[in-house]
Amino acid sequence: MCFSRPLLDRDIIHLDKLRDLLREVHLVPGYADKIVWTHDASVKKVWQIAFGAALWSIWLARCDMYFNGKLISVNELLFLSKIRALFWLKAGKEDWNFDLEVWWQNPSSIISAGLTSANAFWCPPVRGYFKFNIGGARLGPKVGCGGALRDETGALRALFAGPVAVSDLNVAKLLAVKFALELFCETSLIGKVGLLVEVDSQVVLNWVSTLFTRPWRWWPQSIAIDLLTKRIGKVDFNLVDRQRNALAFGLSRDGALRASFFKVWW
């Protein structure tokens, strides 16, 4: 390879990592490159947006490292790239309607399908309510939680993901309930809409709804949930199966790999 300047030590490290990643890539004979050769205009456009979001994320990370001395992990970079691509896709063409759960678990499957699926498993809340799906996940010794707030049309309004210092997944989901209520309180939605919180754990649902089932160790967190629920007003809790909670589960998996907590709303 030829470079316009001598490589610094950090450049050599990143170059070696890039070479290692490229060695793991195996091209499938006879499978056309989607970005260049696809004849489906919508699929090609999605690939270009996803690719642009990844490049923009890399550029911002590089500038942050160069000017602010802030380093970013590969997992963090992938997380931010997926979020930017998701928002750009939703903002760029409003009639693109696709399954957010499938996108977060496997973006390439949505891209290949041309964005024809529309929240196949997620059920919208009743009129006048927003729905917050929350979850927890474990990756090896790491545990994370995450959640996504959507309105009755399925449009994203907020999401969060991050690591939690617990080993019990039910406790992680209990903390996710607390984080979801706190995030909802930070928005301007209190008093305007009700909130439905869905979690895929009957144990957590019992902790939230029944006092005598709550573990003493996590009593302060349960009391905080009670106070937040009272502040919001119209809050209902519901049990949901994993299939209908896939986006929250995907955010939780990514949250387990993060070094810090991430949240955003609009």
C-alpha positions in Angstrom: 0.0 0.0 0.0 1.1 3.6 -0.7 0.3 6.5 1.7 0.7 10.2 1.3 2.5 10.5 4.6 4.4 8.3 7.0 2.1 6.3 9.2 1.9 7.0 12.9 1.9 4.2 15.5 -1.9 4.5 15.9 -2.4 4.4 12.1 -0.4 1.1 11.9 -2.5 -0.4 14.7 -5.8 0.5 13.0 -4.4 -0.7 9.6 -3.5 -4.1 11.2 -7.0 -4.4 12.7 -8.5 -3.6 9.3 -6.4 -6.3 7.6 -7.5 -8.8 10.2 -11.2 -7.9 9.6 -10.8 -8.1 5.8 -9.2 -11.5 6.1 -12.4 -12.8 7.7 -14.5 -11.6 4.8 -15.5 -14.4 2.4 -17.1 -13.4 -0.9 -19.8 -15.7 -2.3 -19.1 -16.6 -5.9 -21.9 -15.6 -8.2 -23.5 -13.2 -5.7 -23.6 -9.7 -7.1 -22.4 -6.7 -5.1 -25.6 -5.0 -3.9 -24.2 -1.5 -3.8 -23.0 -1.4 -7.4 -25.0 -4.0 -9.4 -28.5 -4.2 -7.9 -31.3 -3.2 -10.3 -33.7 -2.5 -7.5 -33.5 1.2 -7.0 -34.9 1.1 -3.4 -32.5 -1.6 -2.3 -29.6 0.3 -3.8 -30.6 3.5 -2.1 -30.8 1.7 1.3 -27.3 0.3 0.8 -26.0 3.7 -0.1 -27.6 5.4 3.0 -26.3 2.6 5.3 -22.8 2.9 3.8 -22.9 6.7 4.1 -24.0 6.5 7.7 -21.1 4.1 8.5 -18.5 6.4 6.8 -19.9 9.5 8.6 -19.7 7.7 11.9 -16.1 6.7 11.2 -15.2 10.3 10.2 -16.8 11.8 13.4 -14.9 9.2 15.5 -11.7 10.1 13.8 -12.1 13.8 14.4 -13.1 13.2 18.0 -9.9 11.1 18.5 -7.7 13.6 16.7 -9.0 16.9 18.3 -10.3 15.7 21.6 -8.2 12.6 22.3 -11.3 10.5 22.7 -11.1 6.8 21.7 -14.1 4.8 20.5 -14.4 1.0 20.5 -15.5 -1.0 17.4 -18.7 -2.0 19.2 -19.5 1.7 19.9 -18.8 2.6 16.3 -21.1 -0.2 15.0 -23.9 0.9 17.4 -23.7 4.6 16.3 -23.6 3.5 12.6 -26.8 1.5 13.0 -28.6 4.3 14.8 -27.6 6.9 12.2 -28.5 4.6 9.3 -31.9 3.9 10.9 -32.7 7.6 11.4 -31.5 8.6 8.0 -33.7 5.9 6.4 -36.7 7.0 8.3 -36.1 10.7 7.6 -35.1 10.3 4.0 -38.3 8.6 2.8 -41.4 8.6 5.0 -43.2 5.9 3.0 -40.4 3.4 3.7 -42.1 1.2 6.3 -40.0 -1.6 7.7 -39.7 -3.8 10.8 -37.5 -2.1 13.3 -37.0 -5.4 15.2 -35.5 -7.1 12.1 -33.4 -4.0 11.3 -31.7 -4.0 14.6 -31.1 -7.7 14.7 -30.0 -8.1 11.1 -29.9 -4.9 8.9 -28.8 -6.7 5.8 -32.0 -8.8 5.7 -34.0 -5.5 5.6 -31.8 -4.1 2.9 -32.1 -7.2 0.8 -35.9 -7.2 1.2 -36.2 -3.6 0.0 -38.0 -2.4 3.1 -41.3 -4.1 2.5 -42.0 -5.4 6.0 -43.8 -3.1 8.5 -43.4 -4.0 12.2 -44.5 -7.5 11.5 -44.5 -8.6 15.1 -44.8 -5.4 17.1 -48.4 -4.4 18.1 -49.2 -0.7 18.4 -50.7 0.7 21.6 -54.3 2.0 21.8 -55.0 5.6 20.7 -53.7 8.1 23.2 -50.9 5.9 24.4 -47.2 5.5 23.6 -45.5 2.1 24.1 -42.1 1.6 25.7 -40.7 -1.9 25.0 -37.8 -2.7 27.4 -35.5 -5.7 27.8 -32.3 -7.2 29.2 -29.7 -9.5 27.7 -26.5 -11.2 28.7 -23.4 -11.6 26.5 -20.9 -13.8 28.4 -20.2 -12.1 31.7 -21.7 -8.8 30.5 -25.3 -7.7 31.1 -27.1 -4.9 29.4 -30.5 -3.4 29.1 -32.3 -1.3 26.5 -35.7 0.0 25.4 -37.5 1.8 22.6 -40.5 4.2 22.8 -42.9 4.3 19.9 -46.2 6.0 19.1 -49.3 4.4 17.8 -48.0 4.5 14.2 -44.8 2.7 15.1 -42.6 5.7 14.8 -39.6 5.8 17.2 -39.7 8.6 19.8 -36.9 7.6 22.1 -34.5 4.8 22.9 -31.7 3.8 25.3 -29.1 1.1 25.8 -26.3 0.5 28.2 -24.5 -1.8 30.6 -25.8 -2.7 34.0 -23.7 -4.0 36.9 -25.9 -6.9 37.8 -25.9 -10.6 37.0 -29.6 -11.4 37.2 -31.5 -10.7 34.0 -34.7 -10.0 35.8 -33.0 -7.3 37.8 -31.6 -5.8 34.6 -35.1 -5.6 33.2 -36.3 -4.0 36.4 -33.6 -1.4 36.0 -34.7 -1.0 32.4 -38.2 -0.2 33.5 -36.8 2.5 35.8 -34.6 4.0 33.0 -37.6 4.0 30.6 -39.8 5.9 33.0 -37.0 8.4 33.7 -36.4 8.9 30.0 -40.2 9.4 29.4 -40.2 12.1 32.2 -37.3 13.9 30.4 -39.5 14.3 27.3 -42.4 16.7 26.9 -45.0 14.0 26.7 -46.2 13.9 30.3 -49.8 14.9 30.4 -50.2 14.5 26.7 -50.3 10.8 26.2 -50.4 7.7 28.4 -47.6 5.2 28.6 -47.7 1.4 28.1 -44.5 -0.4 29.3 -44.0 -3.9 27.9 -41.5 -6.4 29.4 -40.9 -10.0 28.6 -40.6 -11.2 32.2 -43.5 -12.2 34.4 -41.2 -11.9 37.4 -40.5 -8.2 36.7 -44.1 -7.6 36.1 -44.9 -9.0 39.5 -42.2 -6.9 41.2 -43.7 -3.7 39.6 -47.3 -4.5 40.4 -47.2 -6.4 43.7 -45.4 -5.0 46.8 -44.8 -8.3 48.7 -43.1 -9.9 45.7 -40.3 -7.3 45.5 -36.8 -8.3 46.5 -35.5 -6.3 49.5 -32.1 -5.6 47.8 -33.8 -3.8 45.0 -36.5 -2.1 47.1 -35.2 1.5 46.4 -35.4 0.9 42.7 -38.9 -0.4 43.0 -39.9 2.7 45.1 -38.4 4.9 42.4 -40.5 3.2 39.8 -43.6 3.8 41.9 -42.8 7.5 42.2 -42.1 7.9 38.5 -45.3 6.1 37.7 -47.3 8.5 39.9 -45.6 11.4 38.3 -46.5 10.3 34.8 -50.0 9.4 35.7 -51.4 7.1 33.0 -49.0 4.2 33.1 -49.9 0.5 32.3 -47.5 -2.5 32.4 -47.9 -5.5 30.2 -46.3 -8.8 29.6 -45.0 -9.4 26.0 -43.3 -12.4 24.4 -39.7 -12.2 23.1 -40.8 -12.2 19.5 -42.7 -9.0 19.9 -39.9 -7.5 22.0 -37.0 -8.1 19.6 -36.0 -4.4 19.2 -35.6 -4.0 23.0 -33.7 -7.3 23.1 -31.3 -6.2 20.4 -30.7 -2.8 22.1 -30.0 -4.7 25.3 -27.4 -6.9 23.6 -25.7 -3.9 22.2 -26.0 -2.2 25.6 -24.1 -5.0 27.2 -21.1 -4.3 25.0 -21.1 -0.5 25.5 -18.8 1.2 28.0 -21.4 3.9 28.9 -25.1 4.5 28.8 -26.7 5.8 25.7 -30.1 7.6 25.5 -31.8 9.8 22.9 -35.3 11.2 22.4 -37.0 13.7 20.1 
